[in-house]
Amino acid sequence: MNENLFASFIAPTILGLPAAVLIILFPPLLIPTSKYLINNRLITTQQWLIKLTSKQMMTMHNTKGRTWSLMLVSLIIFIATTNLLGLLPHSFTPTTQLSMNLAMAIPLWAGAVIMGFRSKIKNALAHFLPQGTPTPLIPMLVIIETISLLIQPMALAVRLTANITAGHLLMHLIGSATLAMSTINLPSTLIIFTILILLTILEIAVALIQAYVFTLLVSLYLHDNT
């Protein structure tokens, strides 16, 4: 039976209507909250992880940069939960869509760059021309630095899309091989199934790491412009 490897990356629909928006809004509902004065272990662990992540990303920022802390923490939680939910069977991962990742990367990058041009325009323009550059190389370096600046959001989005998509495709291929070998050779099936379990553990780590990398790079862009 021929299968389309990219069928799982097609945006799902319900009665002909796109369901991607509902799926994107679903992960925040899974984050537990507490109305009590004393939190349970789950809420305490969650708050400890949020504080640890926020401290890790905000240490290098000044007062103006730390105003973005809530947005950056929300971003890493959203991407991490979305990536993890995408590992469930028969699920859809919004972060495999380049359009969605660009929709997250471009506004955050643009906000950081615009803030840099507004607050310290001299330093922002100085990045386009390193000190001591020979005069004949000035036009070329300005063009290269401009392209490097404009390609940053594309690099953010493509990195996240490529890593999540590649992992899902590899899991799909190994899962299909496990199913096909189950009727042919049992020892080989057990070996491939073990590889699939190890790959699943690796993909859980990749889902968390890619969320951290995406948010950390946005934080670095913000640091360069504040």
C-alpha positions, 0 to 999 in steps of 0.5 A, spaced: 500 500 500 502 506 497 502 512 503 503 519 502 509 521 507 507 528 507 499 526 509 500 528 516 503 535 515 496 537 511 492 542 515 486 538 518 479 540 516 472 539 520 466 539 515 471 542 510 473 548 515 480 548 517 481 546 524 488 549 525 486 555 529 483 550 534 489 546 534 493 552 535 489 554 541 489 547 544 496 547 548 494 553 553 488 549 555 493 544 558 497 548 562 495 547 569 493 553 574 491 553 581 486 558 585 489 556 592 494 559 596 499 553 597 500 550 590 501 542 589 507 539 586 505 540 579 504 547 579 510 548 584 514 544 578 511 548 573 513 555 576 520 553 578 521 551 570 518 557 568 523 561 573 529 557 571 527 558 563 526 566 564 532 567 568 536 563 563 534 568 558 533 574 561 540 575 565 543 578 559 538 583 558 537 590 561 531 593 564 528 595 557 529 588 554 526 584 560 520 587 559 519 582 553 520 576 559 513 574 559 512 574 551 518 570 551 516 565 556 509 564 553 513 563 546 517 557 549 511 554 553 507 554 546 512 552 542 514 546 547 507 544 548 505 544 540 511 540 539 510 535 544 502 534 542 505 533 535 508 526 537 501 523 539 498 518 534 494 521 529 495 528 531 497 535 527 503 539 529 502 546 527 510 547 527 511 543 521 508 549 517 513 554 515 507 559 514 506 559 522 513 559 524 514 565 519 508 568 523 512 567 529 519 569 527 517 575 523 513 580 528 518 578 534 524 579 529 521 586 526 519 588 533 527 587 536 530 591 530 525 596 530 526 597 537 534 597 536 533 603 531 529 607 535 533 606 542 540 606 539 540 608 531 548 609 531 549 602 534 544 599 530 547 602 523 554 600 526 553 593 525 552 594 517 559 596 517 565 593 521 570 598 524 576 598 520 573 596 513 577 597 507 574 603 503 573 598 496 569 593 501 564 597 504 559 597 499 559 589 499 559 589 506 553 593 507 549 589 502 552 582 506 550 585 512 543 587 510 542 580 507 544 577 513 539 581 517 533 580 513 534 573 513 534 572 520 527 570 521 527 566 515 533 562 518 529 561 525 522 559 521 526 554 517 530 551 523 524 549 527 520 547 521 526 542 518 528 539 525 520 537 527 519 535 520 525 531 519 523 527 526 516 526 524 518 523 517 523 518 520 518 516 526 513 515 520 518 511 516 521 506 522 514 505 524 512 503 517 518 498 517 516 495 524 509 494 522 511 491 515 517 486 518 512 484 524 509 479 519 516 477 516 521 476 522 520 477 529 527 478 531 528 484 526 521 487 528 523 487 536 530 491 534 526 496 529 521 497 535 527 498 540 530 503 535 523 507 534 522 507 542 529 510 542 527 515 536 521 517 540 525 519 546 530 523 542 524 527 538 521 529 545 528 532 547 528 535 540 521 538 541 523 541 547 530 543 545 527 546 538 523 551 543 528 553 547 533 554 541 527 558 537 526 563 543 533 563 545 535 566 538 529 571 539 532 573 545 539 574 542 536 578 537 533 582 542 539 583 546 543 586 540 538 591 539 537 594 546 
